[in-house]
Amino acid sequence: MTRTVFPFAAHDVSALARALKSELAAQDCKLGHVQTLNLLARAAGFRNFQHFRAQFDAEEQLQRAPEPPPVLDLQKVARIARYFDHAGTLTRWPKKQSHGELCLWVLWSRVPAGREFSEKQLGELLAVHHGFGDAALLRRALCDYRMMTRTRDGRVYRRIEQKPPAEAVALIRALAPRLAA
C-alpha cells in the first residue's frame, strides 16, 4: 500500500502548541489515529484532516497547472520588423529602448552558440546583419542587455544561452523567411 505524504507546517508554533493543549484537554480518552490527525489539522487551522488534505491537493494541482501562454503584441512585432529590410538586415537603430531590445534579440539569434569571438570577429559578424555601420553600439548593447558576455579587457565575446521573450521569438520567426530569400 502506497502512502501519500502531506507536509505539515505551522506558521506559529506557539499558537499550534496552545491549540493542541486545549484540544487534548477536551479529550477524555485515548486518541485513535484518525482522531489524532483531526486534532493536528484543527490545531493548524483546518476544520479536520479532510479539509487539510483537500487544501494540500488543490495547491499541488495549481502548481502542476501549465502556465498560460504569454500575450503577444503582434502589432508591436510588425512595427519592429520594419526596422529590417527585405534581406533581414537591421537598417537603423530604434529610438525606443524596448524596440532596440527586440532588435538585439534578432541579432543575438544570428550569433552562433558556443563560440568565442574576438571584438573584430563579432564586429564583422554584426556588420553582415546591420546597415548603419555601428557595430560597437551593437556589441555594447548585447552585453548591456546580458545577451553576450565579454572579458574584462573586451577581447573575447561569448553568447549567453537563454530563452528569448515571446515577442522576440515571434520577431525572429517573422524575419526568418527574409534571411532564406
C-alpha positions as CSV (number, residue, x, y, z in Angstrom):
1,M,0.0,0.0,0.0
2,T,1.5,3.4,-1.0
3,R,1.2,6.3,1.3
4,T,0.8,9.9,0.3
5,V,2.9,12.2,2.3
6,F,1.3,15.5,3.4
7,P,3.8,18.1,4.7
8,F,2.6,19.7,7.9
9,A,3.7,23.2,8.8
10,A,2.5,25.8,11.2
11,H,3.2,29.5,10.8
12,D,3.2,30.0,14.6
13,V,4.5,27.1,16.7
14,S,3.3,28.8,19.9
15,A,-0.3,29.1,18.6
16,L,-0.1,25.4,17.5
17,A,1.0,24.3,21.0
18,R,-1.8,26.3,22.7
19,A,-4.4,24.8,20.3
20,L,-3.0,21.3,20.8
21,K,-3.1,21.8,24.6
22,S,-6.7,22.9,24.6
23,E,-7.8,20.1,22.2
24,L,-6.0,17.5,24.3
25,A,-7.6,18.9,27.5
26,A,-11.0,18.4,25.9
27,Q,-10.4,14.7,25.3
28,D,-11.3,12.3,28.0
29,C,-10.0,9.1,26.4
30,K,-7.0,7.7,24.4
31,L,-7.0,9.1,20.9
32,G,-7.0,6.9,17.8
33,H,-5.2,7.6,14.6
34,V,-7.9,9.5,12.8
35,Q,-8.7,11.5,15.9
36,T,-5.1,12.5,16.2
37,L,-5.0,13.5,12.6
38,N,-8.1,15.6,13.0
39,L,-6.7,17.1,16.2
40,L,-3.5,18.2,14.5
41,A,-5.4,19.6,11.5
42,R,-7.7,21.6,13.7
43,A,-4.7,22.9,15.7
44,A,-3.2,24.1,12.4
45,G,-6.4,26.0,11.5
46,F,-8.2,23.5,9.3
47,R,-11.7,22.1,10.0
48,N,-10.5,18.5,10.0
49,F,-7.9,16.2,8.3
50,Q,-10.0,16.0,5.1
51,H,-10.0,19.8,4.9
52,F,-6.2,19.8,5.3
53,R,-5.8,17.2,2.7
54,A,-8.1,18.9,0.2
55,Q,-6.1,22.2,0.6
56,F,-2.9,20.3,0.0
57,D,-4.2,18.5,-3.1
58,A,-5.6,21.8,-4.5
59,E,-2.3,23.6,-4.0
60,E,-0.4,20.7,-5.7
61,Q,-2.8,20.8,-8.7
62,L,-2.3,24.5,-9.1
63,Q,1.5,24.1,-9.0
64,R,1.3,21.5,-11.7
65,A,-1.0,23.5,-14.0
66,P,0.7,24.7,-17.1
67,E,1.4,28.4,-17.4
68,P,-0.9,30.3,-19.6
69,P,0.7,31.3,-23.0
70,P,2.1,34.8,-23.0
71,V,0.1,37.5,-24.6
72,L,1.9,38.8,-27.6
73,D,1.6,42.3,-29.0
74,L,1.8,41.3,-32.7
75,Q,1.3,44.9,-33.8
76,K,4.5,45.8,-31.9
77,V,6.3,42.8,-33.6
78,A,5.1,44.0,-37.0
79,R,6.3,47.6,-36.2
80,I,9.7,46.4,-35.2
81,A,10.0,44.2,-38.2
82,R,10.0,47.4,-40.3
83,Y,13.5,48.2,-38.9
84,F,14.7,45.3,-41.0
85,D,14.9,45.4,-44.8
86,H,13.8,42.7,-47.3
87,A,17.1,40.7,-46.6
88,G,16.6,40.8,-42.8
89,T,19.3,43.4,-42.2
90,L,18.8,45.9,-39.4
91,T,18.7,49.2,-41.3
92,R,18.6,51.7,-38.4
93,W,18.8,51.7,-34.6
94,P,15.4,52.3,-32.9
95,K,14.9,55.3,-30.7
96,K,12.7,53.3,-28.3
97,Q,14.6,51.1,-25.8
98,S,12.0,48.3,-26.0
99,H,12.2,48.2,-29.8
100,G,16.0,48.2,-29.6
101,E,16.0,45.3,-27.2
102,L,13.8,43.2,-29.5
103,C,16.1,44.0,-32.5
104,L,19.1,42.9,-30.4
105,W,17.3,39.5,-29.8
106,V,17.2,39.1,-33.6
107,L,20.9,39.8,-33.8
108,W,21.6,37.6,-30.8
109,S,19.8,34.7,-32.6
110,R,22.2,35.1,-35.5
111,V,25.4,34.8,-33.4
112,P,26.5,31.1,-33.4
113,A,26.1,29.5,-30.0
114,G,29.0,28.0,-28.0
115,R,31.7,30.0,-29.8
116,E,34.1,32.7,-28.6
117,F,34.6,35.8,-30.8
118,S,37.2,38.5,-30.8
119,E,36.0,42.1,-30.9
120,K,36.9,42.2,-34.6
121,Q,35.2,38.8,-35.4
122,L,32.0,39.9,-33.7
123,G,32.1,43.3,-35.4
124,E,32.4,41.6,-38.8
125,L,29.5,39.2,-38.0
126,L,27.3,42.1,-36.8
127,A,28.3,44.1,-39.9
128,V,26.6,41.5,-42.1
129,H,23.4,41.9,-40.2
130,H,23.1,45.7,-39.8
131,G,23.4,48.5,-42.3
132,F,24.1,51.6,-40.3
133,G,27.8,51.0,-39.5
134,D,27.9,51.0,-35.7
135,A,29.0,47.5,-34.6
136,A,30.4,49.0,-31.4
137,L,26.9,50.2,-30.4
138,L,25.5,46.7,-31.0
139,R,28.3,44.9,-29.2
140,R,27.9,47.1,-26.1
141,A,24.1,46.8,-26.2
142,L,24.3,43.0,-26.4
143,C,26.5,43.0,-23.3
144,D,24.4,45.6,-21.5
145,Y,21.2,43.5,-22.1
146,R,23.0,40.4,-20.9
147,M,22.7,38.6,-24.2
148,M,26.5,38.3,-24.5
149,T,29.5,38.4,-22.1
150,R,32.9,39.8,-22.7
151,T,36.1,39.5,-20.8
152,R,37.3,42.5,-18.7
153,D,39.7,43.6,-21.4
154,G,37.0,43.3,-24.1
155,R,38.9,40.8,-26.2
156,V,36.6,37.8,-26.0
157,Y,32.8,37.8,-26.5
158,R,30.5,34.9,-26.0
159,R,26.8,34.5,-26.5
160,I,24.8,33.8,-23.3
161,E,22.4,30.9,-23.9
162,Q,18.9,31.8,-22.7
163,K,15.3,31.7,-23.9
164,P,14.3,35.0,-25.6
165,P,11.0,36.7,-24.6
166,A,7.9,35.6,-26.5
167,E,7.7,38.8,-28.6
168,A,11.4,38.3,-29.6
169,V,10.7,34.7,-30.7
170,A,7.8,36.0,-32.8
171,L,10.0,38.6,-34.4
172,I,12.8,36.1,-35.1
173,R,10.3,33.8,-36.8
174,A,8.8,36.7,-38.8
175,L,12.2,37.7,-40.1
176,A,13.4,34.1,-40.9
177,P,11.9,34.0,-44.4
178,R,13.8,37.2,-45.3
179,L,17.1,35.5,-44.5
180,A,16.3,32.5,-46.6
181,A,15.5,34.5,-49.6
